[in-house]
Amino acid sequence: MSNAIQFAILGMASGGLYALMALGLIVVHRTSGAINFAHGAIAVTAGYVLFYGEAQGIPTPVAVTIAILAGLLLGVLIQLLVMTPLRNASTLTKAIATLGILVVLQAGCQLKFGSQPQLVKNFLPQNGVTILGAYVTVDYLIMLAIALLLAAVLWVVYRRTRFGLATTAVSDNEEALGTLGWSSTLVARGNWAIAGTLAALSGVLLAPTTGVSLPSMTTLLLPALAAALFGRLSSFPLATLGALLIGVTQSELTFYGQSPVLRDLPNLPEAVPFLLIIVILVARGKTLPTRDFVESRLPALGSGRVRPRTVLPTVAVAVLLIQWLLPLEWVMATTSTLIAAIIVLSLVLLIGYAGQLSLAQLSIGGLGALVTSRLVASADWPLPLAVLVGIAAAVPVGIVVGLPAVRTRGATLAVVTLGLAAALNSLVFSTVKFTGGDVGLDVGYPSLLGFDFDETTYPRRYALVVLALLVLVGIGLGNLRRSGLGRRMISVRSNERAAASLGVNVAGAKLSAFVMSSVIATLGAILVAFRYPNALFTSFDPFQSVNYVVQSVIGGVGFVPGAAAGGTLEPSGLGSKVIHDIGLGDWLTLVGGVLLLLTVIFNPDGMVGSGLAQVRSAKRRLFPAKASSSASDGVVAVDSQAGAAPDRGAVNVLAVSGLTVEFGAVTAVDGVDFELRSGEVLGVIGPNGAGKTTLIDALTGYVPAKGSVTLDGKQLLGTPPHRRSRLGLIRSFQSLELFEDLSVGENLLVASEKSTLRTAVGSVLRPKRPTLDGAAAAAVQEFGLGDALAAAPGDLSYGQRRLLAISRAVACNPTVLLLDEPAAGLDDGDRQALKALVRRLAENWGIAVLLIEHDVDLVMSVSDRILALNFGAVTAHASPDEVRRHPEVIRSYLGEDDAAASTGTDETLERSAQ
Ligand SMILES: Nc1ncnc2c1ncn2[C@@H]1O[C@H](COP(=O)(O)OP(=O)(O)OP(=O)(O)O)[C@@H](O)[C@H]1O
């Protein structure tokens, strides 16, 4: 028992260190919304500074102070040099930037101090005390006390002081902070300084116990990330509690690990943070982001068009070089680069197309490669069959990794994948029983139908096989980019809420991306494993996966050729060969990290992205007549036979009764009843905050609601948004929510294409030119978008963008169309056109239209009936004339003057409505 208590106290001490780290992560998240993946690296760097100081003969207390100040300085520098230029970037981009910092610090420390752990002196008292019968040294208690004290101090500072309030203001409303006379940059810098200090403090406190070593960068970071998530990335006390729980659990597992049951899993404690991360995110996540989620711009995407005139000569030159021209050492460097390019392609799919960041690509792929290797090495399976089974094994792994992505997004998802990579590393790849350790698995020499292509004997053949596979995967990805499935993935990356409103199964699109990218990563990992007769898994660690993210972003993560460009940065690849040859030795990783930072700051679309943009602009200058618009690669055809509004046949009825939505104490929609039939227009009016948008959210499944919503008798409550959309209930959004990464035509295609597994696979293998037909073709005519199909939404005027948002909803061929303030910001002419359009959609198309509008004149003149809301409840439901005269509506919304002025102008009426 006393042993269990002793382990609990030791666990609390390491929990205290995790807590210090977690506090720093929260401080950064509060100020910049970023998850700092370099936090562990700052801690370890401070540890190395302490080691270096001691080695120089500096007294330990001074060295400790310098090390902590180094953390502070690093925090300030990161904010100054990286976060300030990226302040408006997406959280994903910021997370990638912190990965760059991680790589720079890791590579810098490795260059200076090597990879062996370095020992530092104990600077805390080592005398022992007995607590509840358990003997522990005082240093552990001091660590715990420091953590608890700092957590309490931070809690008070961020709640009670002007600095703390200013920090909250930086993340909530930077302009408001400016009016208070505070500089947001200085507040952010102060927070980064605190975070750096906290990281350094934990690194320095840890150093005497474990020594200073590079792997601590993740072993410290992961529990801290888990604890910070436990504290919802905002609560200091909760994060501290989480950290202590993790520390104690890990410590007790180490203690009970001596028992026969746990003896076979010596690394189980290291997996605890990952398990906690999964549980937290799956329990707390949301399948769709909330209304206030702001989508930021992600790196640009290529067209995916496969141009034989470019591909064939490039492949021919590569074959020529590999087979005849290059010396062997260059061939092997080329092989490394080409294999890396395959793994990076898995990230082009996942990050580029689907917008999901994974830090576990090599671990996922490695698992499949391990299956293949063991089947060949131990069970003597033929290679092709073993490869197929290894790749098949990647499918469930992809699903497991993808599942958290269904309920979380952005940088938080990256935390899950980093946790997975670390867990796989400690549970699988570091377990000699599975991988053979440093000896590896005896997979022999690969051969297919008598064709030997092992790298040891036939390096050129191996390189050619890798090249062939890279070209095949690259063409497949290009085809995917132009396919319906690809468009759906991109729509999810651009805007999950909008994608779901058009019937896209967001979870399905994400899972498909994870599965397909896992398969590609597995292919790459198998090629890594089978390079030598003994397949080694010692380097399948999280750092390598981070390296592939680095390569993908530098090359251009939205572009297939970007993978080859990024692959040159592979250790032992072409870039490394060049760097070696010019005498820079092992500087490649450091160069990669610096390049990544420069890329995300100055060139977010990567080498290929910016290169293509320059070629395009040069073409435009030289051949203005021929030049096409930036999105013209997304050209789609319009079915010339289609064009008339689809005949709807039967009358459909949307019946709503007792519909209620509660947000805590606020009842946003309060027992609303109405019916809406095909061909009718129901206007919904009410003051700001009356619950109009929440009504649409509830009808379309974006917020949980009580009551009943039926379409032709079928109950819709409880059905997810994309299903309701497929049943004919289609909404638009106040803020448009167009897919900015897709052309106008592709925006319409996402709405109109129906896809099955067969068409998805078919379009990747043999893509066809997409065609807008049925309702989508009719919408193109109705909305006059024929000339704009190839344009990017960003190139359209504001009025055209509004029209595109409505036409995209109409392209779904809705039974019920729910329009949320479609006239907002339109000029008078466009408003008149919209009025006529809404009537045509009802009368000619037979659509039931629910129209929320603050333009009272418009809504009164176009609607058959009006539903007036106030505080979520219906105040009137009658004809426009009756509602205009309704005393309650006049009091709460219209005002006496405007109601009396039955012929009031748009402007006066709208002013009163605001
Ligand atoms: N996710 C949410 N969590 C908590 N409260 C919410 C949420 N969404 C809306 N509300 C609250 O519900 C009420 C209704 O808001 P809603 O946006 O539906 O009104 P509205 O009539 O559409 O307003 P507006 O005309 O300004 O668009 C408001 O009090 C709002 O603050």
The ligand as an ORCA input file, in Angstrom:
! r2SCAN-3c Opt
* xyz 0 1
  N     -25.656     28.872    -30.095
  C     -26.309     29.708    -29.267
  N     -26.080     29.666    -27.942
  C     -26.739     30.496    -27.085
  N     -27.655     31.391    -27.484
  C     -27.922     31.494    -28.787
  C     -27.266     30.667    -29.755
  N     -27.727     30.984    -30.985
  C     -28.645     31.965    -30.798
  N     -28.743     32.266    -29.484
  C     -29.655     33.241    -28.878
  O     -30.956     32.910    -29.328
  C     -31.707     34.088    -29.547
  C     -32.235     34.101    -30.969
  O     -31.154     34.356    -31.853
  P     -31.325     34.363    -33.438
  O     -29.986     34.612    -34.041
  O     -32.047     33.167    -33.880
  O     -32.241     35.623    -33.682
  P     -32.611     36.321    -35.069
  O     -34.045     36.656    -34.982
  O     -32.202     35.481    -36.202
  O     -31.723     37.622    -34.999
  P     -31.139     38.480    -36.230
  O     -32.253     39.184    -36.864
  O     -30.190     39.429    -35.542
  O     -30.437     37.537    -37.132
  C     -30.799     35.262    -29.231
  O     -31.052     35.638    -27.897
  C     -29.424     34.667    -29.375
  O     -28.510     35.352    -28.544
*
